[in-house]
Amino acid sequence: MKALILMTRIPIPGKTKTRLMEVLSGEECANIHECFLLDLFQIFKRIHHDVDIFLTYTPEDSIGLIEDIVPSNIRCFPQKGNNLGERMANAFQYVFEKNYTEVILMGSDIPEIQPNDILHAFEQLSYSDICLGPTFDGGYYLIGMKKLYKMLFEANLKWGNKSVLEGTIDIINNLDLRVELTTKHRDIDTKEDLRAFKKKIDEGIFLDKIPPLNTIKFIEKCWSDKNVIKRQIKG
């Protein structure tokens, strides 16, 4: 049985996507994060017959803020742990205890991801021990496994650092496990990421793909309404 875990913060102003506050207000950061979620839910509609979907969230008592936008087929549970590594490991353990045999966990800030990217990751996982989805900043947005390898999350990795992917692969190699790298994507954390994503929109990258319409509309509105954002992101 296959399961996909979406790991996310609840989009609360001032509490999410804070690195974007260089160019967006706290409320706008929450709004764009909600757009990411809405677009991912559209992607998940294309795969929910093949994969059971979970959403794990933080803060613990805040699911009511988004329960009206979460599809009814997605099961939600709060994140547990003192750091990102612990929260990821605990999310995997929660789902593996429900007898799933292939589990993938992904972040919520990859608006360009497509259904085939997720299905391809599961295909890779079927013949490997670990699957990783690299990001352009040296981390990863997706990790999949067929059993919980806690060492991948307990090691002295600097979460959010450019060395996370490399460090994780080193641990996997030391455990003599087989790893596959799936589609590389850019997560949206900084104004540079926004600028790169806007460039892709302008170049028509989504003409033959499922477009993240909510995110695109939000970004285009910012471009037309806020010259300061236009100047800063266009560089």
N, C-alpha and C positions, 0 to 999 in steps of 0.2 A: 504494500500500500504506500502511496506517495502523499507527502504533505509539503505544503509551502507555508513558511512563516514570514509574515511581513512585520518587521520590527520598526516601530515609530514612536516618536514623541507625539503627544497630543498638541495640535497647533494652537498654543496659547501665546498671545502677544508678549514679547519680551523673554519667552522661555524656549523658543524654537528658532532654528536657522539664524542664530545670533550673529554669526560672522557676516551675514548679509546686511546687518544693520548699518554697515558703512554706507550703503546706498538705499536701503529701504527702512521704513519705520518698523517698530515692533509689530504693529498691527498688520502691515503689509507682509512681513516675514511669516506671520501666522497664516495670512491669506494664501500666499504662494505655496506654503506647505499643504494647506487643505486642497489646493489645486493638484499638487502631486498625488495626493491620496485619491482624489476623484478620478484622475486619469488612470492610476493603477487599477482601480476597481473596474474600469472599462476593459483593461487588458485581461484582468482575471476572469471576466465573463467568457473569454475565449478558451480558457483552460480548465474551468471548474468541473467539467465532466471527467477530466483525466486526473485531477489533483485536488485533494482536500485543502482548504485554505484557512489559515489562522492569522490573527493579528495580535501581536503582543505590544503593550503600550505602557508609557509612563507620562505623567505621574499616575500613581495607582488608583486614585479616586476620581479620575477625570474622564472616563469613557463616555459619560453622559453628554459631553460637549460635542461628540461626533457620532453618537449612536444613530442619529437620523440620516447619516450619509453612508453608513457601513451596510453593505448588502447582507441580507438575512442568512445567507449560506456561509458567511465568514464567522468563525468562532473566535471570540476575543478573550484574552487573559492578560493580567498585569505582569509587567516585568518584575523580576526579583533579583537582587544582587547589589553589591556596593560599587561595582564598576562595570564598564561595558562588557568585559570578558565574562564576568560572572553572570550578567544578565543574558548573554548569548548562550552560554552553557546551560543555564537553567531553562531557557526557552526550548532548546533541543531536548533536554531531559523530559520536560513536560509533555512534549509531543511523542517522543519515543515510547514513553510509558503507555501511550494509547495504541501501541502495537503497529506503528508505522515502520516501514523497513527502508524507505528512502525519504530523507528530509532535507529540504533546502530552506535556508534563512536568507532574507534579503533586506536591504534598506529601502527607505521610502522616497529617496530624493534622486531617482534615476528616471526622469520623465520620458526619455527616449527609448526605454526598454520595450520590446515587442514580445508577443506570446511565444514566438518561435525561439527567442533567446532563453526563456525559462524552460521550455520543453527540451531544447538542446542540452541545457545543463543537466536535466534529469537523464537524458540519454547518455551523456558522458559519465554520470554518476553510476549508471548501471554496470559499467565495466572498470570503474576505478574505486578507490577508497574515499577520496575527497575531491570535490569540485570547487573551484574558486573563480569568481568573476572579478577581474582586476579593474581598478579605476586608474585614471590618468595621473593621480596624485600619489601613487605608490601604495595605496590601500586596496581594499576589496569591498564590493557592494553586495556580494553573494558568496555564501559558503554552504556546501552540501555534504552530507555524509550518510552512511548506512548504519552507523553506531556512533555513540558519543565518545569522542576523543577529547577528554577534558584538558589534556596537556596543551591543546591548541589555544586554550583560553586562560590557562593558569600561568603560562610562561610570562616572563618579564617583558611583554610587548608594550610599547608606548602607543596606546590606541589613539588614532587620529594622526599619527606620525607617518612620514613618507616611507618608513622602513617596515610597516606592518605586513605587507604582502611578502616581502623578501624574508622577514623573520618567520612568518607562518610556514612558508615553503621549507625553510631550514628545519623547522620542527618536524614537519611531515617527512622529510627525507631521513631525519634521525630516527624516526619511528618505522622506517622502511615501508612506508605506505605509498601507494600510487596516487598521484594527483593529476587532474586535468584542469586546464585553464579555459574558461568559456569566454563568451563575447566581452570585449573590453568596452566600458562605458565611462562617461564622466558624471560624477555626482555633483549636485549643485550646492556648493558650500560658500563660494566667494563671488565677488563681483566679476572676477576673471572667468569663473565658470558660467555666470549669466551671460557674459559677453560672447563666450564660445557657443553657448546654446542658441543665443539670438542669431548668430552668424549661420548656424545650421538651419534655423527656421527660414532665414532670408534666402539661403541657397536651395531651398525646396527639398530638404532631406526626407520630409514626411509625405511627399507626393505619392509614393507607392507603399506607404506604411500606415499603420493606425496612428493618427496624430494625437498628441496630448492636448486636446482642444482647450481644456480649462487653463492649463499652464500657458499656452500660446496666447490666449485672450488676455490673461493677466499681464503678461510681459508686454504685449503690444499696447495695452492701456497705459502702462507705466511710461512707455516710450512717448506716447502722445501727450500725456498729462504732466510729466515731470521732466523739464529740460535738464535739471541737475542730474537726474539718473541717466538721461541720454548721454550727457557729457562724460560722466564718470565711467559708464560701462562701455561706451564706444571708444573711450580712451583718447 
